């Protein structure tokens, strides 16, 4: 029944994805809380040209591809901010434009270089072919992420819940956000070799959105997000083992998608909760001696 545990490639894949779940879960949770899920998707594509250029220069060197990916991700983030500041294009539109250009450029460079490595491995990863260098990368990514969260958790929570108050209490309010976006890019790069550029963001976002339907406390939310990510990796790998024609990366993300659908349908804050809210009769408004809201003069009217 557990014959898959006898193979070293499965042990490596399970170990890598387990460590990756510790790292990627808090990043995905705060992306969802800060309403930046689509920004995570954009950054996953934005790193492609840097990874491809690193591969063309130095081959399958994890270090070179990581440096290239970080450079590409930071460049796209900075350019999108500059476009929003100095042109009429909003930051979301600028980011979408730049990441589409970056994705197309990366695929073009990979195809033009005549690489023997198929495009599929860049887009969907090769979790069952992880080497020691990639394991070290994932472990280092998890260590940096967890230490960083230990340092920035309180200001990150404050800037997420009440950004106006947080900005009034600190001299450099953007520093925490910049560090958080760096962790987003770092985790996408850490997951790249395992899940590819298309699937990495799925493991980052889907467990977080699924967990959001179940809990209302931040601690419970982070724990459940990790549990969903961990379970998605293990079940997805086992499914891909027994179905050899199913790639491991898509299998992992489909399991995470299954958790999302079940949570949407059955969780306390899912569709059932919304149906109950809309079907409950509204209580009559209490009697009051105050005039209707429309007759109360506004502050602007008082000052005129």
PLY file of the C-alpha trace (Angstrom):
ply
format ascii 1.0
element vertex 304
property float x
property float y
property float z
element edge 303
property int vertex1
property int vertex2
end_header
0.00 0.00 0.00
2.87 2.37 0.81
5.29 1.11 -1.80
5.84 4.68 -3.00
7.83 5.29 0.19
10.47 2.84 -1.08
11.57 5.20 -3.86
14.12 7.91 -3.20
12.57 10.32 -5.71
9.28 10.17 -3.83
10.98 10.73 -0.47
12.79 13.76 -1.90
9.59 15.15 -3.42
7.62 14.69 -0.21
10.37 16.28 1.87
10.75 19.23 -0.51
7.03 19.98 -0.71
6.59 19.58 3.06
9.27 22.20 3.73
7.88 24.35 0.94
4.45 24.28 2.59
5.89 25.83 5.77
7.36 28.64 3.71
4.67 29.33 1.14
1.60 29.13 3.44
2.10 32.42 5.36
3.04 34.23 2.16
-0.15 33.07 0.44
-2.25 33.86 3.51
-1.14 37.49 3.59
-1.47 37.83 -0.17
-5.14 36.89 0.21
-5.66 39.12 3.26
-4.06 42.07 1.48
-6.06 41.39 -1.71
-2.90 40.85 -3.72
-3.59 37.34 -5.02
-3.44 38.47 -8.64
-0.18 40.30 -7.94
1.27 36.96 -6.88
0.14 35.45 -10.17
1.73 38.33 -12.05
5.05 37.98 -10.22
5.10 34.25 -10.95
5.18 35.06 -14.67
7.42 38.11 -14.29
10.36 36.00 -13.08
10.36 33.80 -16.20
12.77 35.80 -18.40
15.33 36.06 -15.59
15.20 32.32 -14.98
15.51 31.58 -18.70
18.45 33.97 -19.18
20.20 32.37 -16.21
19.58 28.96 -17.73
20.89 30.00 -21.15
24.06 31.45 -19.58
24.92 28.74 -17.04
22.68 25.76 -17.78
20.74 24.07 -14.98
22.48 26.08 -12.26
19.94 26.78 -9.53
21.97 29.72 -8.19
22.16 31.48 -11.56
18.48 30.97 -12.30
17.51 32.26 -8.85
19.62 35.40 -9.28
18.10 35.98 -12.72
14.57 35.39 -11.44
15.03 37.78 -8.52
16.38 40.42 -10.86
13.46 40.03 -13.26
10.85 40.06 -10.49
12.27 43.14 -8.79
12.59 44.92 -12.16
8.92 44.31 -13.03
7.78 45.43 -9.57
9.80 48.65 -9.73
8.72 49.44 -13.29
5.05 48.92 -12.47
5.37 51.34 -9.54
7.09 53.91 -11.78
4.38 53.59 -14.42
1.71 54.17 -11.79
3.55 57.23 -10.47
4.52 58.99 -13.69
1.82 57.92 -16.17
-1.97 57.66 -16.22
-1.79 53.84 -16.09
-2.73 52.38 -12.71
-0.36 49.98 -11.02
-2.51 46.89 -11.64
-2.70 47.62 -15.38
1.03 48.34 -15.56
1.85 45.14 -13.68
-0.39 43.08 -15.97
1.20 44.60 -19.08
4.74 44.04 -17.85
4.25 40.47 -16.68
2.68 39.48 -20.00
5.65 40.96 -21.82
8.03 39.20 -19.43
6.33 35.82 -19.87
6.35 36.07 -23.65
9.99 37.23 -23.61
11.03 34.30 -21.44
9.35 31.74 -23.69
10.83 33.43 -26.78
14.37 33.34 -25.36
14.02 29.69 -24.33
12.76 28.70 -27.78
15.31 30.81 -29.66
18.22 29.37 -27.66
17.48 25.90 -29.01
17.47 24.43 -25.51
17.15 20.69 -25.11
15.16 21.27 -21.92
11.46 21.20 -22.82
9.26 24.20 -22.13
6.99 21.94 -20.10
9.57 21.62 -17.32
9.73 25.41 -16.97
5.97 25.83 -16.88
4.99 22.80 -14.77
8.20 21.91 -12.90
9.77 18.53 -12.22
9.10 17.73 -8.59
10.07 14.07 -9.03
13.52 15.06 -10.33
14.64 17.32 -7.48
18.38 17.34 -6.81
20.39 18.27 -3.71
20.90 21.85 -4.85
17.16 22.39 -5.15
16.55 20.85 -1.73
19.06 23.30 -0.24
17.35 26.15 -2.07
13.92 25.20 -0.69
15.33 24.80 2.81
17.07 28.18 2.61
13.91 29.82 1.28
11.87 28.41 4.16
14.44 29.55 6.73
14.64 33.10 5.33
10.84 33.33 5.08
10.11 32.13 8.62
12.81 34.34 10.18
11.54 37.33 8.19
7.96 36.71 9.30
9.10 36.50 12.90
10.56 40.00 12.49
7.84 41.70 10.45
4.68 39.87 11.56
3.33 42.59 13.86
3.87 45.52 11.46
2.62 43.37 8.56
-0.59 42.62 10.45
-1.01 46.30 11.32
-0.48 47.43 7.73
-2.92 44.77 6.52
-5.73 45.53 8.98
-5.42 49.33 9.17
-2.91 50.71 6.64
-3.82 54.36 7.37
-3.08 53.98 11.08
0.12 52.06 10.36
1.39 54.71 7.96
0.78 57.38 10.58
2.86 55.49 13.14
6.02 54.75 11.15
8.48 56.77 9.12
8.96 54.17 6.36
5.61 52.41 5.90
6.60 50.92 2.56
9.56 48.97 3.94
7.46 46.11 5.34
5.47 45.83 2.12
8.66 45.76 0.04
10.13 43.02 2.21
6.90 41.05 1.95
6.91 41.28 -1.86
10.54 40.13 -1.81
9.40 37.05 0.14
6.69 36.48 -2.48
9.26 36.45 -5.29
11.68 34.34 -3.23
9.06 31.66 -2.55
7.97 31.60 -6.18
11.60 30.99 -7.11
11.93 28.32 -4.43
8.87 26.55 -5.82
9.90 27.03 -9.45
12.01 23.88 -9.86
9.36 21.79 -8.13
6.13 23.17 -9.58
7.10 25.45 -12.46
6.11 29.06 -13.02
2.45 28.28 -13.75
1.77 25.94 -10.85
3.82 27.55 -8.05
1.35 30.36 -7.49
-1.48 27.80 -7.29
0.04 26.23 -4.17
0.52 29.72 -2.77
-3.04 31.01 -3.28
-5.50 28.08 -3.29
-4.82 26.75 0.26
-5.06 30.32 1.57
-8.40 31.01 -0.12
-9.77 27.64 1.03
-8.73 28.24 4.64
-10.30 31.70 4.64
-13.78 30.14 4.55
-13.24 28.16 7.76
-11.65 30.41 10.37
-11.85 33.99 11.61
-8.65 34.22 13.68
-5.24 34.91 12.17
-3.48 32.09 14.03
-6.07 29.54 12.96
-5.95 30.90 9.42
-2.18 30.45 9.12
-2.31 26.94 10.61
-5.14 25.80 8.35
-3.47 27.32 5.28
-0.35 25.28 6.03
-2.45 22.14 6.61
-4.19 22.53 3.24
-0.88 23.19 1.44
0.77 20.20 3.12
-2.13 17.86 2.34
-2.30 19.10 -1.25
1.36 18.27 -1.80
1.15 14.78 -0.32
-2.14 13.76 -1.97
-1.08 15.29 -5.29
2.22 13.40 -5.31
0.52 10.12 -4.42
-2.04 10.63 -7.19
0.70 11.33 -9.73
2.56 8.20 -8.57
-0.40 5.92 -9.24
-1.33 7.82 -12.43
2.03 8.13 -14.23
0.61 10.19 -17.08
-0.53 12.93 -14.67
2.18 15.57 -14.00
2.89 16.06 -10.31
2.62 19.86 -10.30
-0.89 20.04 -11.81
-1.99 17.15 -9.57
-0.91 19.08 -6.47
-2.71 22.23 -7.60
-5.86 20.28 -8.52
-5.97 18.79 -5.01
-5.60 22.31 -3.60
-8.44 23.34 -5.93
-10.51 20.50 -4.50
-9.99 21.84 -0.99
-11.13 25.23 -2.24
-14.34 23.87 -3.80
-15.21 21.80 -0.70
-14.54 24.81 1.53
-16.67 27.03 -0.69
-19.60 24.63 -0.43
-19.35 23.37 3.17
-17.34 25.82 5.27
-19.06 28.01 7.89
-18.27 31.14 5.88
-18.85 29.64 2.44
-21.91 29.69 0.19
-24.11 28.13 2.87
-23.35 31.00 5.23
-24.21 33.58 2.57
-27.48 31.80 1.77
-28.43 31.77 5.46
-27.67 35.48 5.77
-29.83 36.41 2.81
-32.73 34.16 3.92
-32.91 35.40 7.53
-35.64 38.02 8.05
-34.28 41.41 8.97
-35.29 42.78 12.33
-37.35 45.96 12.35
-35.36 49.09 13.05
-35.82 50.32 16.67
-37.91 53.39 17.22
-35.89 56.55 17.57
-36.56 60.19 18.09
-33.80 61.23 15.72
-34.77 62.52 12.28
-34.08 60.43 9.19
-30.47 60.27 8.09
-31.15 62.30 4.97
-32.25 65.30 7.08
-29.15 65.39 9.28
-26.81 68.08 7.97
-23.40 66.85 6.98
-20.12 68.34 8.15
-19.66 69.92 4.75
-23.06 71.63 4.99
-22.27 72.98 8.46
-19.08 74.61 7.25
-20.67 76.37 4.31
0 1
1 2
2 3
3 4
4 5
5 6
6 7
7 8
8 9
9 10
10 11
11 12
12 13
13 14
14 15
15 16
16 17
17 18
18 19
19 20
20 21
21 22
22 23
23 24
24 25
25 26
26 27
27 28
28 29
29 30
30 31
31 32
32 33
33 34
34 35
35 36
36 37
37 38
38 39
39 40
40 41
41 42
42 43
43 44
44 45
45 46
46 47
47 48
48 49
49 50
50 51
51 52
52 53
53 54
54 55
55 56
56 57
57 58
58 59
59 60
60 61
61 62
62 63
63 64
64 65
65 66
66 67
67 68
68 69
69 70
70 71
71 72
72 73
73 74
74 75
75 76
76 77
77 78
78 79
79 80
80 81
81 82
82 83
83 84
84 85
85 86
86 87
87 88
88 89
89 90
90 91
91 92
92 93
93 94
94 95
95 96
96 97
97 98
98 99
99 100
100 101
101 102
102 103
103 104
104 105
105 106
106 107
107 108
108 109
109 110
110 111
111 112
112 113
113 114
114 115
115 116
116 117
117 118
118 119
119 120
120 121
121 122
122 123
123 124
124 125
125 126
126 127
127 128
128 129
129 130
130 131
131 132
132 133
133 134
134 135
135 136
136 137
137 138
138 139
139 140
140 141
141 142
142 143
143 144
144 145
145 146
146 147
147 148
148 149
149 150
150 151
151 152
152 153
153 154
154 155
155 156
156 157
157 158
158 159
159 160
160 161
161 162
162 163
163 164
164 165
165 166
166 167
167 168
168 169
169 170
170 171
171 172
172 173
173 174
174 175
175 176
176 177
177 178
178 179
179 180
180 181
181 182
182 183
183 184
184 185
185 186
186 187
187 188
188 189
189 190
190 191
191 192
192 193
193 194
194 195
195 196
196 197
197 198
198 199
199 200
200 201
201 202
202 203
203 204
204 205
205 206
206 207
207 208
208 209
209 210
210 211
211 212
212 213
213 214
214 215
215 216
216 217
217 218
218 219
219 220
220 221
221 222
222 223
223 224
224 225
225 226
226 227
227 228
228 229
229 230
230 231
231 232
232 233
233 234
234 235
235 236
236 237
237 238
238 239
239 240
240 241
241 242
242 243
243 244
244 245
245 246
246 247
247 248
248 249
249 250
250 251
251 252
252 253
253 254
254 255
255 256
256 257
257 258
258 259
259 260
260 261
261 262
262 263
263 264
264 265
265 266
266 267
267 268
268 269
269 270
270 271
271 272
272 273
273 274
274 275
275 276
276 277
277 278
278 279
279 280
280 281
281 282
282 283
283 284
284 285
285 286
286 287
287 288
288 289
289 290
290 291
291 292
292 293
293 294
294 295
295 296
296 297
297 298
298 299
299 300
300 301
301 302
302 303
